[in-house]
Amino acid sequence: MQADLHDVHVPIELFSKIDGGQNPQLYTREFMEQALAKNEAVRGKLESLRRFRALLIAELSRHFPNEMAKYRAVRGDPEAPNTAPAGVLSGNSQSNGSGTETGPDSAATR
């Protein structure tokens, strides 16, 4: 059994909670809440990048159809649609980076 415990690493913050007389499960809860908050922020950024990519491809296809056809052929992407996903071209929907949308079209994008 002791051989199994040699590779276990305990965070210093956990010892700080115990030394402070707090429940060690508080550390786990706080850690999970922080991880969830970071996950939501990253999810919002990824969604913003997806929307930007769709908008960029739609606008480039509209202004440079021949070049974008070549680009799609090289990338192996199917034919690009004439419009981007709902709400992207209107410019009314905004992202605050937290994964929640704001603006007039925000209810439609959820």
N, CA, C and O atoms as a GROMACS GRO file, in nm:
protein
  440
    1MET      N    1   0.082  -0.119   0.000
    1MET     CA    2   0.000   0.000   0.000
    1MET      C    3   0.086   0.126   0.000
    1MET      O    4   0.053   0.222  -0.069
    2GLN      N    5   0.195   0.128   0.074
    2GLN     CA    6   0.280   0.246   0.078
    2GLN      C    7   0.343   0.273  -0.058
    2GLN      O    8   0.368   0.389  -0.092
    3ALA      N    9   0.369   0.170  -0.135
    3ALA     CA   10   0.427   0.188  -0.267
    3ALA      C   11   0.330   0.265  -0.358
    3ALA      O   12   0.373   0.340  -0.445
    4ASP      N   13   0.201   0.246  -0.336
    4ASP     CA   14   0.101   0.316  -0.417
    4ASP      C   15   0.094   0.464  -0.384
    4ASP      O   16   0.050   0.543  -0.467
    5LEU      N   17   0.136   0.504  -0.266
    5LEU     CA   18   0.122   0.642  -0.221
    5LEU      C   19   0.243   0.729  -0.254
    5LEU      O   20   0.241   0.848  -0.225
    6HIS      N   21   0.347   0.673  -0.312
    6HIS     CA   22   0.466   0.751  -0.342
    6HIS      C   23   0.442   0.855  -0.451
    6HIS      O   24   0.508   0.960  -0.451
    7ASP      N   25   0.352   0.830  -0.542
    7ASP     CA   26   0.328   0.922  -0.653
    7ASP      C   27   0.213   1.019  -0.628
    7ASP      O   28   0.173   1.092  -0.720
    8VAL      N   29   0.159   1.022  -0.508
    8VAL     CA   30   0.046   1.110  -0.477
    8VAL      C   31   0.100   1.248  -0.439
    8VAL      O   32   0.184   1.261  -0.350
    9HIS      N   33   0.050   1.350  -0.508
    9HIS     CA   34   0.090   1.488  -0.481
    9HIS      C   35  -0.031   1.562  -0.425
    9HIS      O   36  -0.137   1.565  -0.487
   10VAL      N   37  -0.013   1.622  -0.309
   10VAL     CA   38  -0.121   1.696  -0.244
   10VAL      C   39  -0.091   1.845  -0.258
   10VAL      O   40   0.018   1.889  -0.222
   11PRO      N   41  -0.186   1.922  -0.309
   11PRO     CA   42  -0.163   2.067  -0.326
   11PRO      C   43  -0.139   2.136  -0.191
   11PRO      O   44  -0.203   2.104  -0.090
   12ILE      N   45  -0.048   2.230  -0.191
   12ILE     CA   46  -0.016   2.306  -0.071
   12ILE      C   47  -0.140   2.381  -0.021
   12ILE      O   48  -0.159   2.396   0.099
   13GLU      N   49  -0.223   2.428  -0.114
   13GLU     CA   50  -0.343   2.502  -0.076
   13GLU      C   51  -0.434   2.416   0.011
   13GLU      O   52  -0.503   2.468   0.099
   14LEU      N   53  -0.436   2.285  -0.013
   14LEU     CA   54  -0.518   2.196   0.068
   14LEU      C   55  -0.467   2.193   0.211
   14LEU      O   56  -0.547   2.197   0.305
   15PHE      N   57  -0.336   2.187   0.228
   15PHE     CA   58  -0.280   2.191   0.363
   15PHE      C   59  -0.310   2.325   0.430
   15PHE      O   60  -0.332   2.330   0.552
   16SER      N   61  -0.312   2.432   0.353
   16SER     CA   62  -0.345   2.563   0.409
   16SER      C   63  -0.487   2.565   0.463
   16SER      O   64  -0.513   2.623   0.569
   17LYS      N   65  -0.580   2.503   0.391
   17LYS     CA   66  -0.719   2.495   0.437
   17LYS      C   67  -0.727   2.417   0.568
   17LYS      O   68  -0.796   2.457   0.662
   18ILE      N   69  -0.656   2.304   0.573
   18ILE     CA   70  -0.657   2.221   0.694
   18ILE      C   71  -0.595   2.297   0.810
   18ILE      O   72  -0.648   2.296   0.921
   19ASP      N   73  -0.482   2.364   0.786
   19ASP     CA   74  -0.415   2.440   0.892
   19ASP      C   75  -0.502   2.555   0.941
   19ASP      O   76  -0.494   2.594   1.057
   20GLY      N   77  -0.584   2.609   0.854
   20GLY     CA   78  -0.674   2.718   0.890
   20GLY      C   79  -0.800   2.671   0.959
   20GLY      O   80  -0.886   2.752   0.993
   21GLY      N   81  -0.813   2.542   0.979
   21GLY     CA   82  -0.929   2.486   1.047
   21GLY      C   83  -1.051   2.474   0.958
   21GLY      O   84  -1.162   2.459   1.008
   22GLN      N   85  -1.031   2.480   0.827
   22GLN     CA   86  -1.144   2.469   0.734
   22GLN      C   87  -1.157   2.326   0.684
   22GLN      O   88  -1.064   2.246   0.693
   23ASN      N   89  -1.273   2.298   0.631
   23ASN     CA   90  -1.300   2.167   0.575
   23ASN      C   91  -1.220   2.151   0.446
   23ASN      O   92  -1.226   2.238   0.360
   24PRO      N   93  -1.144   2.041   0.432
   24PRO     CA   94  -1.064   2.022   0.310
   24PRO      C   95  -1.149   2.014   0.182
   24PRO      O   96  -1.098   2.038   0.072
   25GLN      N   97  -1.276   1.982   0.197
   25GLN     CA   98  -1.362   1.975   0.079
   25GLN      C   99  -1.390   2.114   0.022
   25GLN      O  100  -1.432   2.126  -0.093
   26LEU      N  101  -1.366   2.218   0.101
   26LEU     CA  102  -1.378   2.354   0.049
   26LEU      C  103  -1.279   2.378  -0.063
   26LEU      O  104  -1.310   2.444  -0.162
   27TYR      N  105  -1.159   2.322  -0.049
   27TYR     CA  106  -1.057   2.336  -0.155
   27TYR      C  107  -1.108   2.273  -0.284
   27TYR      O  108  -1.097   2.331  -0.392
   28THR      N  109  -1.164   2.154  -0.271
   28THR     CA  110  -1.214   2.084  -0.390
   28THR      C  111  -1.326   2.164  -0.456
   28THR      O  112  -1.328   2.180  -0.578
   29ARG      N  113  -1.418   2.215  -0.375
   29ARG     CA  114  -1.528   2.292  -0.430
   29ARG      C  115  -1.478   2.419  -0.499
   29ARG      O  116  -1.520   2.451  -0.610
   30GLU      N  117  -1.388   2.492  -0.434
   30GLU     CA  118  -1.333   2.615  -0.492
   30GLU      C  119  -1.256   2.585  -0.620
   30GLU      O  120  -1.266   2.660  -0.718
   31PHE      N  121  -1.180   2.477  -0.620
   31PHE     CA  122  -1.104   2.439  -0.738
   31PHE      C  123  -1.198   2.407  -0.855
   31PHE      O  124  -1.174   2.448  -0.968
   32MET      N  125  -1.304   2.332  -0.826
   32MET     CA  126  -1.400   2.298  -0.931
   32MET      C  127  -1.474   2.422  -0.982
   32MET      O  128  -1.500   2.432  -1.102
   33GLU      N  129  -1.507   2.515  -0.894
   33GLU     CA  130  -1.573   2.638  -0.937
   33GLU      C  131  -1.481   2.721  -1.026
   33GLU      O  132  -1.526   2.779  -1.125
   34GLN      N  133  -1.353   2.728  -0.990
   34GLN     CA  134  -1.256   2.801  -1.073
   34GLN      C  135  -1.240   2.734  -1.209
   34GLN      O  136  -1.233   2.801  -1.312
   35ALA      N  137  -1.234   2.601  -1.209
   35ALA     CA  138  -1.221   2.528  -1.336
   35ALA      C  139  -1.344   2.550  -1.424
   35ALA      O  140  -1.331   2.567  -1.545
   36LEU      N  141  -1.461   2.551  -1.364
   36LEU     CA  142  -1.584   2.575  -1.439
   36LEU      C  143  -1.587   2.716  -1.497
   36LEU      O  144  -1.627   2.735  -1.612
   37ALA      N  145  -1.544   2.814  -1.419
   37ALA     CA  146  -1.541   2.952  -1.467
   37ALA      C  147  -1.443   2.967  -1.584
   37ALA      O  148  -1.474   3.034  -1.683
   38LYS      N  149  -1.327   2.905  -1.573
   38LYS     CA  150  -1.230   2.910  -1.683
   38LYS      C  151  -1.284   2.839  -1.806
   38LYS      O  152  -1.265   2.885  -1.919
   39ASN      N  153  -1.352   2.727  -1.784
   39ASN     CA  154  -1.410   2.652  -1.896
   39ASN      C  155  -1.514   2.737  -1.969
   39ASN      O  156  -1.517   2.738  -2.092
   40GLU      N  157  -1.598   2.807  -1.895
   40GLU     CA  158  -1.699   2.893  -1.957
   40GLU      C  159  -1.634   3.006  -2.037
   40GLU      O  160  -1.680   3.040  -2.146
   41ALA      N  161  -1.527   3.064  -1.982
   41ALA     CA  162  -1.458   3.172  -2.053
   41ALA      C  163  -1.397   3.121  -2.183
   41ALA      O  164  -1.406   3.187  -2.286
   42VAL      N  165  -1.335   3.005  -2.177
   42VAL     CA  166  -1.273   2.948  -2.297
   42VAL      C  167  -1.381   2.910  -2.398
   42VAL      O  168  -1.364   2.930  -2.518
   43ARG      N  169  -1.493   2.856  -2.350
   43ARG     CA  170  -1.603   2.821  -2.440
   43ARG      C  171  -1.655   2.945  -2.512
   43ARG      O  172  -1.684   2.939  -2.632
   44GLY      N  173  -1.666   3.056  -2.441
   44GLY     CA  174  -1.710   3.181  -2.503
   44GLY      C  175  -1.613   3.229  -2.608
   44GLY      O  176  -1.654   3.276  -2.715
   45LYS      N  177  -1.484   3.218  -2.579
   45LYS     CA  178  -1.382   3.260  -2.676
   45LYS      C  179  -1.387   3.171  -2.800
   45LYS      O  180  -1.376   3.221  -2.912
   46LEU      N  181  -1.402   3.040  -2.781
   46LEU     CA  182  -1.409   2.950  -2.895
   46LEU      C  183  -1.532   2.979  -2.981
   46LEU      O  184  -1.524   2.977  -3.104
   47GLU      N  185  -1.644   3.005  -2.917
   47GLU     CA  186  -1.765   3.037  -2.992
   47GLU      C  187  -1.747   3.166  -3.070
   47GLU      O  188  -1.791   3.177  -3.184
   48SER      N  189  -1.682   3.264  -3.010
   48SER     CA  190  -1.655   3.391  -3.079
   48SER      C  191  -1.565   3.368  -3.200
   48SER      O  192  -1.588   3.426  -3.306
   49LEU      N  193  -1.464   3.283  -3.184
   49LEU     CA  194  -1.376   3.253  -3.297
   49LEU      C  195  -1.449   3.178  -3.407
   49LEU      O  196  -1.426   3.204  -3.525
   50ARG      N  197  -1.538   3.086  -3.370
   50ARG     CA  198  -1.616   3.013  -3.472
   50ARG      C  199  -1.704   3.110  -3.552
   50ARG      O  200  -1.713   3.101  -3.674
   51ARG      N  201  -1.767   3.202  -3.480
   51ARG     CA  202  -1.853   3.299  -3.548
   51ARG      C  203  -1.772   3.392  -3.637
   51ARG      O  204  -1.813   3.425  -3.748
   52PHE      N  205  -1.656   3.435  -3.587
   52PHE     CA  206  -1.570   3.522  -3.667
   52PHE      C  207  -1.524   3.449  -3.793
   52PHE      O  208  -1.523   3.508  -3.901
   53ARG      N  209  -1.486   3.322  -3.780
   53ARG     CA  210  -1.442   3.244  -3.896
   53ARG      C  211  -1.555   3.233  -3.999
   53ARG      O  212  -1.533   3.252  -4.118
   54ALA      N  213  -1.676   3.203  -3.951
   54ALA     CA  214  -1.789   3.192  -4.042
   54ALA      C  215  -1.817   3.324  -4.112
   54ALA      O  216  -1.842   3.328  -4.232
   55LEU      N  217  -1.811   3.433  -4.037
   55LEU     CA  218  -1.834   3.565  -4.095
   55LEU      C  219  -1.724   3.599  -4.195
   55LEU      O  220  -1.753   3.650  -4.304
   56LEU      N  221  -1.600   3.572  -4.159
   56LEU     CA  222  -1.487   3.601  -4.248
   56LEU      C  223  -1.498   3.523  -4.378
   56LEU      O  224  -1.479   3.578  -4.486
   57ILE      N  225  -1.527   3.394  -4.368
   57ILE     CA  226  -1.539   3.312  -4.489
   57ILE      C  227  -1.656   3.359  -4.574
   57ILE      O  228  -1.645   3.364  -4.697
   58ALA      N  229  -1.767   3.392  -4.510
   58ALA     CA  230  -1.883   3.440  -4.587
   58ALA      C  231  -1.852   3.571  -4.659
   58ALA      O  232  -1.885   3.586  -4.777
   59GLU      N  233  -1.788   3.664  -4.591
   59GLU     CA  234  -1.755   3.792  -4.653
   59GLU      C  235  -1.648   3.776  -4.760
   59GLU      O  236  -1.657   3.838  -4.866
   60LEU      N  237  -1.547   3.695  -4.734
   60LEU     CA  238  -1.444   3.673  -4.836
   60LEU      C  239  -1.503   3.603  -4.959
   60LEU      O  240  -1.465   3.634  -5.072
   61SER      N  241  -1.595   3.510  -4.937
   61SER     CA  242  -1.659   3.441  -5.049
   61SER      C  243  -1.743   3.538  -5.131
   61SER      O  244  -1.753   3.525  -5.253
   62ARG      N  245  -1.802   3.634  -5.064
   62ARG     CA  246  -1.884   3.733  -5.135
   62ARG      C  247  -1.798   3.826  -5.218
   62ARG      O  248  -1.834   3.861  -5.331
   63HIS      N  249  -1.683   3.868  -5.164
   63HIS     CA  250  -1.598   3.966  -5.233
   63HIS      C  251  -1.495   3.901  -5.326
   63HIS      O  252  -1.457   3.961  -5.426
   64PHE      N  253  -1.451   3.782  -5.293
   64PHE     CA  254  -1.348   3.713  -5.372
   64PHE      C  255  -1.391   3.568  -5.399
   64PHE      O  256  -1.331   3.475  -5.346
   65PRO      N  257  -1.494   3.549  -5.481
   65PRO     CA  258  -1.548   3.413  -5.500
   65PRO      C  259  -1.448   3.317  -5.563
   65PRO      O  260  -1.442   3.200  -5.524
   66ASN      N  261  -1.370   3.363  -5.661
   66ASN     CA  262  -1.275   3.272  -5.727
   66ASN      C  263  -1.165   3.228  -5.631
   66ASN      O  264  -1.131   3.109  -5.625
   67GLU      N  265  -1.109   3.322  -5.557
   67GLU     CA  266  -1.002   3.289  -5.463
   67GLU      C  267  -1.052   3.197  -5.352
   67GLU      O  268  -0.981   3.106  -5.310
   68MET      N  269  -1.173   3.222  -5.306
   68MET     CA  270  -1.228   3.138  -5.199
   68MET      C  271  -1.262   2.998  -5.250
   68MET      O  272  -1.253   2.901  -5.175
   69ALA      N  273  -1.299   2.987  -5.377
   69ALA     CA  274  -1.322   2.855  -5.435
   69ALA      C  275  -1.193   2.776  -5.437
   69ALA      O  276  -1.191   2.657  -5.406
   70LYS      N  277  -1.083   2.843  -5.473
   70LYS     CA  278  -0.952   2.778  -5.470
   70LYS      C  279  -0.914   2.740  -5.327
   70LYS      O  280  -0.862   2.630  -5.303
   71TYR      N  281  -0.939   2.829  -5.234
   71TYR     CA  282  -0.908   2.803  -5.093
   71TYR      C  283  -0.984   2.681  -5.043
   71TYR      O  284  -0.927   2.593  -4.979
   72ARG      N  285  -1.115   2.676  -5.074
   72ARG     CA  286  -1.195   2.561  -5.030
   72ARG      C  287  -1.148   2.433  -5.096
   72ARG      O  288  -1.153   2.327  -5.033
   73ALA      N  289  -1.103   2.440  -5.220
   73ALA     CA  290  -1.053   2.321  -5.288
   73ALA      C  291  -0.926   2.270  -5.221
   73ALA      O  292  -0.908   2.149  -5.204
   74VAL      N  293  -0.838   2.362  -5.184
   74VAL     CA  294  -0.713   2.322  -5.117
   74VAL      C  295  -0.743   2.265  -4.979
   74VAL      O  296  -0.684   2.165  -4.939
   75ARG      N  297  -0.835   2.328  -4.907
   75ARG     CA  298  -0.869   2.285  -4.771
   75ARG      C  299  -0.956   2.160  -4.770
   75ARG      O  300  -0.965   2.092  -4.668
   76GLY      N  301  -1.019   2.130  -4.881
   76GLY     CA  302  -1.110   2.017  -4.886
   76GLY      C  303  -1.244   2.047  -4.822
   76GLY      O  304  -1.321   1.956  -4.790
   77ASP      N  305  -1.273   2.177  -4.803
   77ASP     CA  306  -1.400   2.218  -4.745
   77ASP      C  307  -1.509   2.209  -4.851
   77ASP      O  308  -1.482   2.232  -4.969
   78PRO      N  309  -1.631   2.177  -4.811
   78PRO     CA  310  -1.741   2.179  -4.907
   78PRO      C  311  -1.771   2.322  -4.949
   78PRO      O  312  -1.718   2.418  -4.892
   79GLU      N  313  -1.853   2.335  -5.047
   79GLU     CA  314  -1.891   2.468  -5.097
   79GLU      C  315  -1.946   2.551  -4.982
   79GLU      O  316  -2.032   2.505  -4.907
   80ALA      N  317  -1.897   2.672  -4.968
   80ALA     CA  318  -1.938   2.759  -4.858
   80ALA      C  319  -2.079   2.810  -4.884
   80ALA      O  320  -2.115   2.840  -4.998
   81PRO      N  321  -2.159   2.819  -4.779
   81PRO     CA  322  -2.294   2.875  -4.796
   81PRO      C  323  -2.284   3.025  -4.824
   81PRO      O  324  -2.183   3.089  -4.796
   82ASN      N  325  -2.392   3.079  -4.880
   82ASN     CA  326  -2.395   3.221  -4.912
   82ASN      C  327  -2.402   3.309  -4.789
   82ASN      O  328  -2.362   3.426  -4.792
   83THR      N  329  -2.453   3.254  -4.680
   83THR     CA  330  -2.464   3.332  -4.557
   83THR      C  331  -2.400   3.256  -4.443
   83THR      O  332  -2.385   3.134  -4.447
   84ALA      N  333  -2.361   3.331  -4.342
   84ALA     CA  334  -2.303   3.272  -4.222
   84ALA      C  335  -2.417   3.224  -4.132
   84ALA      O  336  -2.533   3.252  -4.160
   85PRO      N  337  -2.385   3.153  -4.025
   85PRO     CA  338  -2.490   3.108  -3.932
   85PRO      C  339  -2.573   3.225  -3.880
   85PRO      O  340  -2.529   3.340  -3.881
   86ALA      N  341  -2.694   3.193  -3.835
   86ALA     CA  342  -2.789   3.295  -3.792
   86ALA      C  343  -2.729   3.389  -3.690
   86ALA      O  344  -2.665   3.347  -3.594
   87GLY      N  345  -2.750   3.516  -3.712
   87GLY     CA  346  -2.704   3.617  -3.618
   87GLY      C  347  -2.563   3.666  -3.640
   87GLY      O  348  -2.524   3.768  -3.584
   88VAL      N  349  -2.485   3.596  -3.721
   88VAL     CA  350  -2.345   3.633  -3.738
   88VAL      C  351  -2.331   3.755  -3.827
   88VAL      O  352  -2.255   3.846  -3.795
   89LEU      N  353  -2.404   3.758  -3.938
   89LEU     CA  354  -2.390   3.868  -4.031
   89LEU      C  355  -2.464   3.993  -3.987
   89LEU      O  356  -2.433   4.104  -4.032
   90SER      N  357  -2.562   3.976  -3.898
   90SER     CA  358  -2.641   4.092  -3.859
   90SER      C  359  -2.562   4.190  -3.775
   90SER      O  360  -2.588   4.310  -3.778
   91GLY      N  361  -2.465   4.140  -3.701
   91GLY     CA  362  -2.383   4.227  -3.618
   91GLY      C  363  -2.452   4.272  -3.492
   91GLY      O  364  -2.396   4.351  -3.416
   92ASN      N  365  -2.573   4.223  -3.466
   92ASN     CA  366  -2.647   4.263  -3.347
   92ASN      C  367  -2.612   4.180  -3.225
   92ASN      O  368  -2.638   4.223  -3.112
   93SER      N  369  -2.554   4.064  -3.244
   93SER     CA  370  -2.520   3.978  -3.132
   93SER      C  371  -2.375   4.001  -3.093
   93SER      O  372  -2.286   4.008  -3.178
   94GLN      N  373  -2.353   4.012  -2.963
   94GLN     CA  374  -2.218   4.035  -2.914
   94GLN      C  375  -2.185   3.930  -2.811
   94GLN      O  376  -2.274   3.880  -2.742
   95SER      N  377  -2.058   3.896  -2.800
   95SER     CA  378  -2.014   3.803  -2.698
   95SER      C  379  -1.930   3.878  -2.598
   95SER      O  380  -1.848   3.962  -2.633
   96ASN      N  381  -1.952   3.846  -2.470
   96ASN     CA  382  -1.871   3.907  -2.366
   96ASN      C  383  -1.757   3.816  -2.323
   96ASN      O  384  -1.688   3.846  -2.226
   97GLY      N  385  -1.737   3.705  -2.394
   97GLY     CA  386  -1.627   3.614  -2.364
   97GLY      C  387  -1.658   3.513  -2.256
   97GLY      O  388  -1.575   3.427  -2.228
   98SER      N  389  -1.774   3.521  -2.194
   98SER     CA  390  -1.806   3.428  -2.086
   98SER      C  391  -1.896   3.316  -2.132
   98SER      O  392  -1.938   3.233  -2.051
   99GLY      N  393  -1.927   3.311  -2.260
   99GLY     CA  394  -2.016   3.208  -2.311
   99GLY      C  395  -2.160   3.252  -2.313
   99GLY      O  396  -2.246   3.180  -2.365
  100THR      N  397  -2.190   3.368  -2.257
  100THR     CA  398  -2.326   3.421  -2.261
  100THR      C  399  -2.329   3.534  -2.360
  100THR      O  400  -2.235   3.614  -2.368
  101GLU      N  401  -2.435   3.542  -2.434
  101GLU     CA  402  -2.446   3.641  -2.540
  101GLU      C  403  -2.527   3.760  -2.491
  101GLU      O  404  -2.615   3.746  -2.406
  102THR      N  405  -2.496   3.877  -2.546
  102THR     CA  406  -2.572   3.997  -2.516
  102THR      C  407  -2.616   4.060  -2.646
  102THR      O  408  -2.557   4.032  -2.751
  103GLY      N  409  -2.716   4.141  -2.641
  103GLY     CA  410  -2.762   4.209  -2.760
  103GLY      C  411  -2.902   4.167  -2.797
  103GLY      O  412  -2.958   4.077  -2.735
  104PRO      N  413  -2.959   4.232  -2.898
  104PRO     CA  414  -3.098   4.206  -2.935
  104PRO      C  415  -3.125   4.063  -2.980
  104PRO      O  416  -3.234   4.012  -2.958
  105ASP      N  417  -3.028   3.998  -3.042
  105ASP     CA  418  -3.049   3.863  -3.094
  105ASP      C  419  -3.002   3.756  -2.997
  105ASP      O  420  -2.994   3.640  -3.036
  106SER      N  421  -2.969   3.790  -2.875
  106SER     CA  422  -2.907   3.695  -2.785
  106SER      C  423  -2.998   3.578  -2.752
  106SER      O  424  -2.949   3.466  -2.738
  107ALA      N  425  -3.127   3.598  -2.739
  107ALA     CA  426  -3.218   3.489  -2.706
  107ALA      C  427  -3.226   3.390  -2.821
  107ALA      O  428  -3.245   3.271  -2.798
  108ALA      N  429  -3.212   3.437  -2.944
  108ALA     CA  430  -3.220   3.349  -3.060
  108ALA      C  431  -3.096   3.264  -3.077
  108ALA      O  432  -3.102   3.160  -3.142
  109THR      N  433  -2.983   3.306  -3.021
  109THR     CA  434  -2.859   3.232  -3.043
  109THR      C  435  -2.834   3.128  -2.937
  109THR      O  436  -2.737   3.053  -2.947
  110ARG      N  437  -2.918   3.121  -2.834
  110ARG     CA  438  -2.896   3.022  -2.727
  110ARG      C  439  -2.962   2.893  -2.757
  110ARG      O  440  -2.954   2.800  -2.677
   0.00000   0.00000   0.00000
